[in-house]
Amino acid sequence: MFRLTKYIRPYLLMVLLAIALLFVQGIADLSLPDYIGQIVNTGIQAGGIENAVPNALRASTMDKLALFMNSDELADVVAHYTLIDSTSPDYQTYLSQYPALANEPVYVLNANIEAAEIDRLNPIIGKPLVAVSGIQRMMDDPASMEGMSTGAFDLSALPEGTDLFALLEGMTPLIRTPLLNSMLERFSAMSDSMIVQAAASGIKAEYAALGMDTGALQNQYILRVGGLMLAISLLSGACTIAVGFLAAKTAAGMARNLRRDIFQKVESFSNNEFDKFSVSSLITRSTNDVTQLQMLMVMIIRMVFYAPILGIGGILKAVQTDAEMWWIIAVGLGALITLIIVVFTVAIPKFRLIQTLVDRLNLVTRENLSGMLVVRAFNTQKFEEKRFDQANQDLTDNNLFVARVMSAMMPLMMLIMNGLTLLIVWVGAHQVAAAQMQVGDMIAFMQYALQVVFAFIMLSIMFIILPRASVSADRIAEVIHTDLVIHDPKNPKRFPEPFSGTVEFRDVSFRYPGAEEDVLHNISFTAQPGEMTAFIGSTGSGKSTLVNLLPRFYDVTQGAILIDGVDIREVMQHDLREQIGFVPQKANLFTGTIESNLRYADEYAELDVLNDAIDTAQAREFVSTKPEGLGTEIAQGGSNVSGGQRQRLSIARALVKRAPIYVFDDSFSALDFKTDAALRRALKEKTGDSTLLIVTQRVSTVRNAEQIIVLDEGKIVGKGTHRELMETCEVYREIALSQLGMEELAS
């Protein structure tokens, strides 16, 4: 799989930008639970009170707080406030904010106080505020003092209506100090955030006493934090969209380049390489396999890079929220990892099998569609249906097994998530009851824990795609990194000018890759320009193999093939094939029109050249009968024309090239004798200066050839003209007599 990493390099900048956006998205998503906790803790429970340092205090309240502070703490607190009374310059301004200022002086918090200083003052002011508000509640509700005592001081024994603050103030320091210390002692285990929340009710009561609108204060806080959360959510959404765009663009570009390189690589394949890969497999590799990698790339960018950010960040934020509940996340992750390991141990072998089964299904489908006429002719539809059903059923069973395993995985993951949520609520509720944790913090911790679990779920989805994509990547790399048997020389030569087209086979032998014996043995002959060299022999004698060596569809095993004295292995393949007009044994036309098929040889050919090629190939009769003429549509593979028409159009296509060398590999087999004879006469006239190499089974086709080469079991057993071979070559004579009578042969 790593062999294909070079296809990501052109998009590396986009990937890095996507990762940067994922960090922004992760930070945004990880901050939202914290704001949810703030809304619950501060906005709802504390009424919008953010800290234990009030913005304003009545002078009488400050006197009460002083009872619970030492002299240094009192001086520190008073230094951060300004006392406002009727003589102050801003009296009227503050009076509108704090109507209680009309009755008594008010301490107003100094402006521009830093957040760090507020954090330092929180416990100093917060604890006395909690104590004062608690005493005030007891005074307002005497029944709440029933059974309460502080050290040796029994509160329930005091007469109803007793002013506890006056009582405390009237005590001597020797008595008051231990008493106050015992009252403040219960705050020692509380965290600063808990002290702030505990002090919030006292501050809210103080603000109400000052005449402030506490409801508006709460609403302002919730709207402010909610607006900030909305902005963060929009930022996260924008990052998600941008990352999705970059991921799609990167994956699509990578897939495009992969398909291009696969296609270009396959175009450079010789028959040696095509023997290793079936056509159906190459189609699957360039379509389905590339799609698998494209999906993988999108998932990597959108999930694999994001999951660690969300998972690690979620763990850090959760521990920061409440370090004592870290074990809950560990339990959830342990259960999740165990589930993933079990599921993928069962499913991964099936994932690896899927692509092989897809290849098999494509192969069966392709063979049925291309051989439909044969299937019908032999009434084997039922057999082919069973063959297709078997391949289809194998793939279906495999996919169903994987789907069942995966379908069981998601409910189990949801069970783990819900169980984790329940455990957090149960443990967190006990901590909230013990004043060790706030409700908002518990909710935030729950959100962070779910984010961590969700990060692992994203990775598990990745593991679903990864095994199949890995197999696809290996299959693609196998094609792209296939070593070509036939390649261009490092220092190519060029054919001499002027080019004549003399073809010489010099002691050529050939063996198919992996074969134990040669199929051609010591072939030597020379084909001259302006002459026809024909190859004839029984089926399997090596005729087509021999002419396939000329355009280097295969390379010779021994010996050499020379054109104008230059070894064809020493020139560029493009230059070699530029000199050859090749008509293969199986005539193949492309989807388009007759004209586009002819222009396949030369896209800039004049219309006169096309018409001349059609006339020479004896195709004028059926082309002219078509209403559209050269614009007649040709179906895929030429399936809408007959075999003889396909052959004639293939011959015409080769003639459009006007090459100095023509190779016709049994290209007249579908023609009747009359058309065959007319075609040979026209070829002789129109290609008089070219070298003609013709493979045929018909003696009538080669009777007038200047040179006939008779092959038998890969060896030349006869060479000469028709008359010479009738006298000297037994193999040729047998072939001739099997096709023509003695009178025809003598004529």
C-alpha positions, 0 to 999 in steps of 0.5 A: 500500500505504501508503494502508492504514497507518491500519488499523495505528494501533489496534494500534500499542501491540501492535506496539510491545510486539511489537518490544520483545519481539523485542529481548528475544528477539534479545538472548537468541538472540544471547547463546546462541552466546557461552555455547556458546563458553564451555562449549567454551573454559572448561567443556571445554578449561579444565576449568571454569577461568574465569580465570588468577587461581587461588583458591588457590596453594601457597606453593612455587608462588607462589615459582616464579611469583615468578621470572617477575615483577618486584618490582612485579608480585609485590607486586601479586599477593601483595596480593590473596592471604592466606597461610594456615598452621597459625597462621591462625584459619581454618586448619581451615576452609581445611584441609577445602577444601585438604588440602595445607595440612597440608604447607605454607602456601597463598595464598588469593585475597581475597574480593569481588575485582571482575571488572575487577581479575581481568581486570587480573591475568589476564596478570600471573599467567597468563604466569608460570603458563604458564611454570611449568607448561611447565617442570614438564612438561619436568621430569616428561618429560625427553624433551620437552626434546630439542633445546629451547634458550632463547637460549644456554641449551641445555635438552637438555644438562642432566643428567636430574633437574635441578631447573630452578626451583632452577637458575633461582633460583641464577642471578644476575639478570644471567643470569636476567632475559634468560633469563626474558624470552626464555621469556615473549616467546612469550606477547606475541602471545597475547590475554588469553583465550588466556593464560587458556586456556593457564594453565588446565592449570597451575591445574588441576594446582595445584588437584589438588595442593591436594587439590581435586576438579577434576572437580566444578569442571568439572561445576559450571561446565558445569551453571551455564552450561548452566542459564543457557542453558536459562533464556535459551532459555525466555525466548526461547521465551516471547517468540516465543510472545508475539510470535506472539500479538500478531502474530496478534491485530494481523493478524486485527484489521486484516483484520477492519477491512478486511473491514468497511470494504470491505463498508460501502463496497460497501454505499454503492456506487451502480450507477455504482461497481458498473459498475467492479467485477465481483462476483467481483472484489469477493469476491476483494478482500474475502477472498483479498486481505485474507488476503494482507495478514493474512499479510503483517502477521504476517510483518512483525511476526515477521520483518521487525522481527526480521531486522535485530535478529538480522542487525545484532546477529549481525554485531557479535557476530561481529566482536567474537568475531573481527574478522579473519574479517569477510570470510567473512560479507561473502562469504556475504551477497554470494552470498545477496543476488545469489541473492535479486536474481536470483530476484525479478527473475524471480519478481516479475512472476509474483507480480503476475499471480496476483491477476488470474488468481484474479479470472478463475478466480472470474469463470468459476466464478461464471458457470458456477454461476449459469448452470448451467441455461442451460449444460445447456439449450444443451449447452455443458458442454464449452465451459464446461469448456474455458473453466474449464480455460483459466482454471485452467491459466493460474493453475496454470502461473503458480503452478507457475513461481513454485513452481519458482523458489522451490523452487530458491531454498531449496537454493541458500540452504542451499548458501551456508550450508553453504559458509559453515560450511565456510569458517569451519571451514577458516579458524578451524582455521588460527587455532586451530592458530596459537594466535590463536583458541580453538575455542569462539570459532570455534564462536560465530563460526560460529553468529553467521554463520549467524544473520546469514544466517538473518536475510537468509533471513527477509527473502527469505521476506518478499520472496516475500509482499510483491509479491503482498500489495502488489498485494492492498493496491492492489486493496483501497485501490482499493475503499475509496478509490473516490470515490462519485458519489452521496453525502449532502448536507452540510446535508440537508433533511427531507421535510415532515410529514405526508408524502404521497408525491407524486413529480415528475420535472421535465425529467429526463435521464440518461446512463450514466457514460462514455456519449456519449448520454443514455438518458433525455431530458426526462422530466417527469410527476407521480405522485400518492398513491393512484394507479397510475403505470405505465411501458410501452414496448419493451425498452430504452426506459428504463423500469427506468433511470427508476425506478432514479433514484427511490431514487438508484441513479443520479443524474440528469444533468439536471433534478430528481426531487422528492418532496413538493416536495423534491429527493431529492438534498437529503435523506439517502439513508437517509431517501429509501429509508425512504419507498420499497418497492422490488421490483427486476426480478430478484427476489432472496431471502436465505438463511434462512426465508420469515419472515426474508426478509419481516422484511428490510423491517421486523425488528420487524413483527408477525406479522399484518403478515407474513400480510397482506403474504403474502395481498396478494402472492398467496403464501398458497397456496404458503406454506400448503402448506409444512409449516414455513409461514413457517419454510420454509428459503430457499436462497441466491438463492431457488433452491429456489422458482420464479420466480413464488414468488420474485416474490411473496415479493419483493412481500410483503417490500416490502409489509411495509415499509408505505411511502408509495411503492412501485416495482415494476420489472417485478415481475409478469412471472413471474405468470400473468394470473389471479394478476396480476389478483388481485395488482393488485386486492389492491394497489389495496385495501391500498395505496390511499393510497400512490403506485404506480410500476409498470414492466411489459410487459403492457398488462393490468397497466396498463389500470386505471392512473390514469396510463400513461407510454409510453416509446420510446428514452428519451422520453415518447411518450404519457401518459394513461389506457388509453383516451386512449392507445389514441386518441392514442399509436401506440406504445401502440396497437401494444403493446396490439394485439400482446398483446390482441385488439380485443374485449379492448381495447374491454371 
